[in-house]
Amino acid sequence: MKKIAIIYASRTGTSEMIAKEIGNTLRDANTKVDVKTVLDDIDFDYYDAFIIGSSVRLMKVLGEADGFLTKYKHIFEQKPVSFFFIGITMDKDTPQRRDRMMEFINPTLKRIPLVSPIDIGLFAGIINIYKIFPFLKLFGLKEAPKDYKDWDKIREWARIQKKLLLR
Ligand SMILES: Cc1cc2nc3c(=O)[nH]c(=O)nc-3n(C[C@H](O)[C@H](O)[C@H](O)COP(=O)(O)O)c2cc1C
């Protein structure tokens, strides 16, 4: 049986939901999948491959994901790994938005130059304007989170990763 760990960082639960859905898509009779956070204890030797995900905030990968990747880069230099990143920039999937998203991610990738991810998935998350600009609440408006998650796209990406990571 092949074993994959999906390891995520998430502040408001979007990347967590996406990590779990990727896990549900990958899991089958021949593939054991565990979903963990970057703060959990992980037995890296146990797994054949990894998928690591984080949201971006204030134009950066979450610090805990960046720290995790830097700390354990020696593992991901040697075992197959794919990344996924969540940001509202991806509410439209255009080449320009992908480039913009990669500008947020590249500083993290530069800190782990010998890690060659098999793939990098870029997905939209949820935007809650009042979390970014809390003062808007002063105007008495109700919270208006907008959900841009595209589950079909996420599941399709997950299916492709299984083939790429375990071949
Ligand atoms: C304070 C704050 C800053 C954010 N900054 C960015 C950003 O720079 N780029 C982006 O694409 N999305 C940004 N977002 C959107 C988040 O990536 C999005 O809400 C995502 O769903 C959060 O995922 P999480 O709950 O897993 O952390 C920001 C959200 C918040 C609340």
The ligand as an SDF file (V2000), in Angstrom:
LIG
                    3D

 31 33  0  0  0  0  0  0  0  0999 V2000
   -5.7640   39.3910    6.3340 C   0  0  0  0  0  0  0  0  0  0  0  0
   -5.8730   38.6480    5.0180 C   0  0  0  0  0  0  0  0  0  0  0  0
   -4.9180   38.8530    4.0270 C   0  0  0  0  0  0  0  0  0  0  0  0
   -5.0090   38.1890    2.8100 C   0  0  0  0  0  0  0  0  0  0  0  0
   -4.0480   38.4220    1.8490 N   0  0  0  0  0  0  0  0  0  0  0  0
   -4.1460   37.7860    0.6490 C   0  0  0  0  0  0  0  0  0  0  0  0
   -3.1710   38.0240   -0.3820 C   0  0  0  0  0  0  0  0  0  0  0  0
   -2.2010   38.7770   -0.2100 O   0  0  0  0  0  0  0  0  0  0  0  0
   -3.3250   37.3850   -1.5760 N   0  0  0  0  0  0  0  0  0  0  0  0
   -4.3840   36.5490   -1.8070 C   0  0  0  0  0  0  0  0  0  0  0  0
   -4.4850   36.0030   -2.9300 O   0  0  0  0  0  0  0  0  0  0  0  0
   -5.2990   36.2680   -0.8560 N   0  0  0  0  0  0  0  0  0  0  0  0
   -5.2090   36.8690    0.3620 C   0  0  0  0  0  0  0  0  0  0  0  0
   -6.1440   36.6280    1.3440 N   0  0  0  0  0  0  0  0  0  0  0  0
   -7.2050   35.6510    1.0700 C   0  0  0  0  0  0  0  0  0  0  0  0
   -6.9390   34.3040    1.7530 C   0  0  0  0  0  0  0  0  0  0  0  0
   -5.8980   33.6090    1.1100 O   0  0  0  0  0  0  0  0  0  0  0  0
   -8.2420   33.5040    1.6730 C   0  0  0  0  0  0  0  0  0  0  0  0
   -9.1790   34.1330    2.5330 O   0  0  0  0  0  0  0  0  0  0  0  0
   -8.1070   32.0420    2.0420 C   0  0  0  0  0  0  0  0  0  0  0  0
   -9.3750   31.4190    1.8160 O   0  0  0  0  0  0  0  0  0  0  0  0
   -7.6700   31.8390    3.4840 C   0  0  0  0  0  0  0  0  0  0  0  0
   -7.3600   30.4720    3.6640 O   0  0  0  0  0  0  0  0  0  0  0  0
   -7.0970   29.8290    5.1270 P   0  0  0  0  0  0  0  0  0  0  0  0
   -8.3990   29.9070    5.8660 O   0  0  0  0  0  0  0  0  0  0  0  0
   -6.7030   28.4340    4.8360 O   0  0  0  0  0  0  0  0  0  0  0  0
   -6.0010   30.6320    5.7680 O   0  0  0  0  0  0  0  0  0  0  0  0
   -6.0770   37.2970    2.5640 C   0  0  0  0  0  0  0  0  0  0  0  0
   -7.0370   37.0840    3.5790 C   0  0  0  0  0  0  0  0  0  0  0  0
   -6.9410   37.7460    4.7860 C   0  0  0  0  0  0  0  0  0  0  0  0
   -7.9740   37.4970    5.8440 C   0  0  0  0  0  0  0  0  0  0  0  0
  1  2  1  0
  2  3  1  0
  2 30  2  0
  3  4  2  0
  4  5  1  0
  4 28  1  0
  5  6  2  0
  6  7  1  0
  6 13  1  0
  7  8  2  0
  7  9  1  0
  9 10  1  0
 10 11  2  0
 10 12  1  0
 12 13  2  0
 13 14  1  0
 14 15  1  0
 14 28  1  0
 15 16  1  0
 16 17  1  0
 16 18  1  0
 18 19  1  0
 18 20  1  0
 20 21  1  0
 20 22  1  0
 22 23  1  0
 23 24  1  0
 24 25  2  0
 24 26  1  0
 24 27  1  0
 28 29  2  0
 29 30  1  0
 30 31  1  0
M  END
$$$$
